[in-house]
Amino acid sequence: GGAGGYAGPVGNITIPSLFQTGGSDFLTGPQAMAKLEDDLNGAGATWETVRYAKIKHAFTNWFSQNYDARADARSWNSMTSFLEVQFGERTYESSQPMEAVAEVSYADENDDGFPLQGYLSVPDATVAVRRPVVIIVSDGTGQDRYEQQRATQIADEFGYLGFVADVTGHERMANETLFVSRIQAAVDFVKSHAAVDPTNIAIVGFGTGGTGALYYALTSGDGGVKAITSFHGTLSRVAAVAASALPFNYTPQILIESGGDADSMDDIILLENTLISMAADYELSRYSGVGRAFTKWNDKEGRYDPRASVRSFGAMASVLREVFPAMPTEPPTESPTEFPIKSPTESPIKSPTKSLAPTMVNKKSLAPTMVSGKAGKKQKRDKNGKGKKKSHNKSKGKGHKKAGQEP
């Protein structure tokens, strides 16, 4: 039904709620969703909203002319994983991976060859094949342990390469043109890497990096970039850029993960209206009671939120599985993967009870170990982040197998 055609809830709402709507649904436009959020917040509800671009009303109804198989599958998976937590089958518990990265040097050729240093994590794979790569754009604190952990997680859980780009420097992050140039430098570098499939690249940004990732989506473009995800970026800054954005000359999948207490609905409306006018392929999720840095385990201000972190990473995981090719089968490991996710390409008509993109983890705790990287120096740390750098001979091709970690 329409989100804007009711008087509003009476009393408090104690049951967690999930709302999934189409971006082209005439009943649930951005203004209607703004009213829904206000009503839910007034009722003290725990809520999550998801909007799918270019999707009309009744997109899950098999018998409707508006039926959309992809949105049906994605929304079904989101719902089933949501219910698994409500029914006690899963939790939002998480464990942090130990970072396993190699330092690499590259340059921003569009900025007079400005020297940059990134961190690369390579999967401990036995099958030699060019693999997709996920470029991680850091927040304003720089390439700290958190981003390196996420790069390691990408390699462990997905079998892709994880690369932490160098975009540090507040003067550059405050300048949209320089920020995009730094991200493009990272794209150019990974495309030239021998282990990377240059046609399968994703960009994932956190905080200020999430803002930059959306700058890149709105003002630049590279045919090899298949997906762009922004976690808790500052959407007010993005909205200002969006107003003057150019039409898309490429069509990545854009995923925007936003805290309900962080970004105003005015900025959401401006950004979404721009994305709609650009015919962008986007998905926008909002989480109640959540501000900035909700995915950051080690946030000094304590803003990490397990529910929003796991749910948002589950959405990203399913998009990556969808846009990237399947990786070669590896020998089984002792510990199960935390991301048993398949590409949501089939309608749940055939198997409506099967969850293709679960976003939670089982309650058991997994013990991460280290993985070998490519070139440069390897960092090996304990759980407190202490330790020393250790050089590895990349020609040996040896590494330690690791168990998967939950986001």
C-alpha positions in Angstrom: 0.0 0.0 0.0 1.0 3.7 -0.1 3.2 5.1 2.6 1.6 8.5 2.4 -2.2 7.7 2.5 -2.8 7.1 6.2 -3.1 9.2 9.4 -0.1 7.6 11.1 0.4 5.0 13.9 -1.3 5.3 17.3 0.9 4.5 20.3 4.3 2.8 20.2 5.5 0.2 17.7 7.5 -2.5 19.4 7.8 -5.0 16.5 10.8 -4.4 14.2 9.6 -3.4 10.7 11.0 -3.8 7.2 9.6 -1.7 4.3 10.6 -2.5 0.7 9.3 -0.3 -2.1 9.9 0.5 -5.7 11.7 3.7 -6.7 9.0 4.3 -9.4 6.1 3.4 -7.2 3.6 6.3 -7.4 2.4 5.5 -3.9 5.8 5.6 -2.2 7.8 8.4 -3.6 10.6 10.1 -1.6 8.1 12.5 0.1 5.9 9.7 1.2 8.9 7.8 2.6 9.9 10.9 4.5 6.4 10.9 6.2 6.7 7.2 6.9 10.0 7.7 8.7 8.7 10.6 10.8 5.7 8.5 11.8 7.8 5.5 12.7 10.3 7.5 14.7 7.4 9.2 16.5 6.2 5.7 17.5 9.6 4.6 18.7 9.9 1.9 16.1 12.9 0.0 14.9 12.7 0.1 11.2 14.5 -0.5 7.9 13.5 0.8 4.5 14.8 -0.3 1.1 14.0 1.3 -2.3 14.7 -0.3 -5.6 15.3 2.0 -8.6 13.0 1.9 -11.6 10.6 -0.5 -9.9 6.9 0.0 -9.9 4.1 -0.9 -7.5 3.4 -4.7 -7.0 6.8 -5.7 -8.2 6.6 -9.0 -6.2 3.3 -10.0 -7.7 3.9 -12.7 -10.3 0.6 -11.9 -12.0 1.2 -8.1 -12.2 2.5 -6.4 -15.3 4.9 -4.6 -12.9 6.5 -7.8 -11.7 10.3 -7.6 -11.6 12.2 -10.8 -11.0 15.4 -9.2 -9.7 13.6 -6.9 -7.2 11.4 -9.8 -6.2 14.4 -12.0 -5.5 16.4 -9.3 -3.6 13.4 -8.2 -1.5 12.5 -11.8 -0.7 16.1 -12.5 0.4 16.1 -9.4 2.5 12.8 -10.4 4.1 13.8 -14.0 4.9 17.1 -13.0 6.5 15.3 -10.3 8.5 12.8 -12.9 9.8 15.6 -15.3 10.7 16.8 -12.9 13.3 13.3 -12.1 14.6 12.6 -15.8 15.0 15.9 -16.4 16.8 17.5 -18.5 14.0 20.4 -16.1 13.6 21.9 -13.1 15.4 23.8 -10.0 14.5 26.9 -11.1 16.3 30.2 -10.5 14.5 33.9 -11.2 14.6 36.6 -9.1 13.2 39.2 -10.6 10.8 42.9 -10.0 11.3 44.2 -7.9 8.6 46.5 -9.5 6.0 47.6 -7.0 3.4 50.6 -6.1 1.3 51.8 -2.5 0.8 51.8 -1.4 -2.8 53.0 1.9 -4.4 51.2 3.7 -7.3 50.6 7.2 -8.4 47.8 9.6 -9.5 48.9 10.5 -13.0 46.2 13.1 -13.2 47.9 15.0 -10.3 51.4 15.2 -11.7 52.2 11.7 -10.7 51.5 12.3 -7.0 52.9 9.2 -5.1 50.3 7.0 -3.3 50.4 3.9 -1.2 47.7 1.3 -1.0 47.1 -2.0 0.7 46.3 -5.2 -1.2 44.8 -8.4 0.1 44.8 -11.5 -2.1 42.7 -14.6 -1.5 44.5 -17.8 -0.5 43.4 -19.5 -3.7 44.8 -22.6 -5.5 43.2 -21.8 -8.8 45.1 -19.3 -10.9 42.6 -16.9 -12.5 42.1 -13.2 -12.9 39.7 -12.2 -10.2 37.3 -9.3 -9.5 38.7 -6.6 -7.2 36.9 -4.4 -4.6 38.5 -1.0 -4.1 38.0 0.3 -0.5 37.9 4.1 0.0 38.6 5.1 3.6 36.9 7.5 5.8 38.5 10.7 7.1 40.8 8.9 9.5 42.8 7.4 6.6 43.8 3.8 5.8 43.8 2.5 9.3 43.3 -1.1 10.5 39.6 -1.1 9.8 39.9 -0.6 6.0 42.7 -3.2 6.0 40.4 -5.7 7.8 37.7 -5.1 5.3 40.1 -5.7 2.4 41.1 -9.0 4.0 37.4 -9.9 4.5 36.8 -9.3 0.8 39.6 -11.7 -0.1 38.6 -14.3 2.6 34.8 -14.4 2.1 34.4 -13.7 -1.6 37.6 -14.8 -3.3 38.1 -11.3 -4.8 41.1 -9.0 -4.3 40.6 -6.3 -1.8 42.5 -3.0 -2.3 42.6 -0.1 0.1 43.0 3.1 -2.0 45.1 6.1 -0.9 42.8 9.1 -0.8 44.1 10.7 2.5 44.4 14.4 3.0 41.5 16.6 4.1 42.3 19.2 1.4 41.8 16.5 -1.3 38.8 14.9 0.3 37.1 18.3 0.5 37.7 18.8 -3.2 35.3 16.7 -5.3 37.6 16.8 -8.4 40.7 15.7 -6.5 38.7 13.1 -4.6 37.5 11.6 -7.8 41.0 11.7 -9.3 42.3 9.7 -6.4 39.6 7.1 -6.8 40.3 6.9 -10.6 44.0 6.4 -9.8 43.1 3.4 -7.7 40.9 2.1 -10.6 43.7 2.5 -13.1 46.2 0.8 -10.8 44.1 -2.3 -10.1 43.2 -2.6 -13.8 46.9 -3.0 -14.6 47.5 -5.6 -11.9 48.2 -9.1 -13.2 45.8 -10.8 -10.8 42.8 -8.5 -11.5 40.0 -9.0 -14.0 39.9 -5.4 -15.3 36.3 -5.8 -16.4 35.0 -6.6 -12.9 35.7 -3.8 -10.4 33.6 -2.6 -7.4 34.1 0.6 -5.3 33.1 0.5 -1.6 33.4 3.7 0.5 33.0 4.2 4.2 32.1 7.6 5.8 33.9 10.3 3.8 35.0 7.5 1.4 31.3 6.7 0.9 30.8 10.3 -0.1 33.7 10.1 -2.5 32.4 6.8 -4.0 29.1 8.6 -4.8 31.0 11.6 -6.3 32.7 9.1 -8.6 29.3 7.5 -9.5 27.8 10.9 -10.3 30.6 12.6 -12.1 32.9 10.0 -13.6 32.8 6.5 -14.9 34.7 3.5 -16.0 33.3 0.6 -17.9 35.1 -1.9 -15.7 33.3 -0.6 -12.5 30.3 -2.8 -12.1 29.1 -1.7 -8.6 29.5 1.2 -6.2 28.5 1.1 -2.5 28.4 4.0 -0.1 28.3 3.2 3.6 27.3 6.1 5.9 28.6 8.8 3.5 27.6 12.4 4.0 24.7 12.6 1.6 24.2 16.4 2.1 27.5 16.8 0.3 26.6 14.3 -2.4 23.2 16.0 -2.9 24.9 19.3 -3.7 27.0 17.6 -6.3 24.1 15.6 -7.6 22.2 18.7 -8.5 24.8 19.4 -11.2 25.6 15.8 -12.1 26.0 14.8 -15.8 23.9 12.1 -17.4 25.3 8.6 -16.9 27.5 7.2 -19.6 27.8 3.9 -17.8 25.4 1.9 -15.5 27.0 0.5 -12.4 24.8 -0.8 -9.6 24.7 1.9 -6.9 24.1 0.8 -3.3 23.5 3.6 -0.7 23.5 2.5 3.0 22.3 5.4 5.2 21.7 5.9 8.9 18.3 7.2 9.7 19.7 9.7 12.2 22.6 10.8 10.0 21.1 12.1 6.7 18.1 14.4 6.5 15.2 13.4 4.3 15.6 16.7 2.4 19.0 15.5 1.2 17.7 12.0 0.5 14.9 13.4 -1.6 17.3 15.7 -3.6 19.8 12.8 -4.2 17.1 10.3 -5.1 15.3 12.7 -7.5 18.7 13.2 -9.2 19.3 9.5 -9.5 15.9 9.0 -10.9 16.4 11.7 -13.5 19.7 10.1 -14.5 18.0 6.7 -14.9 20.6 5.3 -12.4 20.4 1.8 -11.2 20.4 2.4 -7.4 19.2 0.8 -4.2 18.8 2.9 -1.1 18.6 1.5 2.4 17.9 3.4 5.6 18.2 2.1 9.2 16.5 3.7 12.2 18.4 4.9 15.3 21.7 4.8 13.4 24.1 7.7 12.7 27.5 7.7 11.1 30.2 5.0 11.2 27.7 2.2 11.9 29.8 -0.4 10.2 33.1 0.6 11.9 34.0 -2.0 14.6 36.6 0.2 16.2 34.8 3.5 16.1 36.1 5.6 19.0 32.7 7.3 19.5 30.9 3.9 19.8 28.7 4.4 16.8 29.0 0.8 15.5 25.6 -0.8 15.2 25.5 -4.6 14.7 22.1 -4.7 13.0 22.8 -2.0 10.4 26.4 -3.2 9.8 25.4 -6.8 9.1 22.2 -6.0 7.2 24.0 -3.4 5.0 27.0 -5.8 4.3 24.6 -8.5 3.4 23.0 -6.2 0.8 26.5 -5.4 -0.6 27.5 -9.1 -0.6 24.5 -10.0 -2.7 25.1 -7.3 -5.2 28.8 -8.4 -5.7 27.7 -12.0 -6.2 25.2 -10.7 -8.8 27.5 -8.5 -10.9 30.7 -10.5 -10.6 31.3 -14.0 -12.2 31.4 -17.0 -9.9 34.9 -17.8 -8.6 36.5 -21.2 -9.4 35.6 -23.9 -6.8 38.3 -24.2 -4.1 39.0 -27.3 -1.9 36.7 -27.2 1.2 38.0 -25.5 4.3 37.5 -26.5 7.9 35.3 -23.6 8.7 32.2 -22.6 6.7 32.0 -19.4 4.9 30.0 -16.5 6.4 28.6 -15.5 3.0 26.8 -18.6 1.5 25.3 -16.2 -1.0 24.2 -16.9 -4.6 23.3 -14.4 -7.3 19.7 -13.4 -6.9 18.8 -14.0 -10.6 15.9 -16.4 -10.2 12.4 -15.7 -9.0 11.5 -17.2 -5.7 8.6 -18.9 -7.5 10.6 -22.1 -7.7 12.1 -22.1 -4.2 10.4 -19.5 -2.1 11.9 -20.8 1.2 15.5 -20.7 0.1 17.4 -17.6 1.2 19.9 -16.5 -1.5 21.4 -13.6 0.3 21.5 -14.1 4.1 22.9 -11.1 6.0 23.5 -12.6 9.4 25.8 -15.1 10.8 25.5 -18.2 12.9 26.3 -17.8 16.6 29.6 -19.8 16.5 32.8 -17.7 16.6 35.3 -18.3 13.8 39.0 -18.0 14.4 40.7 -16.0 11.5 44.3 -16.7 10.4 46.5 -15.0 7.9 46.6 -15.1 4.1 49.4 -14.6 1.7 49.4 -11.4 -0.4 51.0 -10.2 -3.6 53.9 -7.8 -3.6 55.4 -5.6 -1.0 55.5 -5.9 2.8 53.1 -8.1 4.7 51.5 -6.9 7.9 50.7 -9.4 10.6 49.0 -8.3 13.7 47.4 -9.7 16.8 43.9 -8.8 17.9 45.1 -5.6 19.5 46.6 -4.4 16.2 50.2 -4.8 17.5 53.0 -6.5 15.8 55.6 -6.0 13.2 55.8 -6.0 9.5 57.2 -9.2 8.0 58.6 -9.5 4.5 57.4 -12.4 2.3 58.7 -13.8 -0.9 55.8 -13.6 -3.2 57.4 -16.0 -5.7 56.8 -18.9 -3.3 53.1 -18.5 -3.6 52.5 -19.8 -0.1 50.0 -18.6 2.5 47.9 -19.7 5.4 44.3 -20.8 4.9 41.9 -18.7 6.8 38.4 -19.2 8.1 35.7 -16.7 7.0 34.6 -13.8 9.1 31.3 -12.2 9.4 30.9 -8.6 8.4 
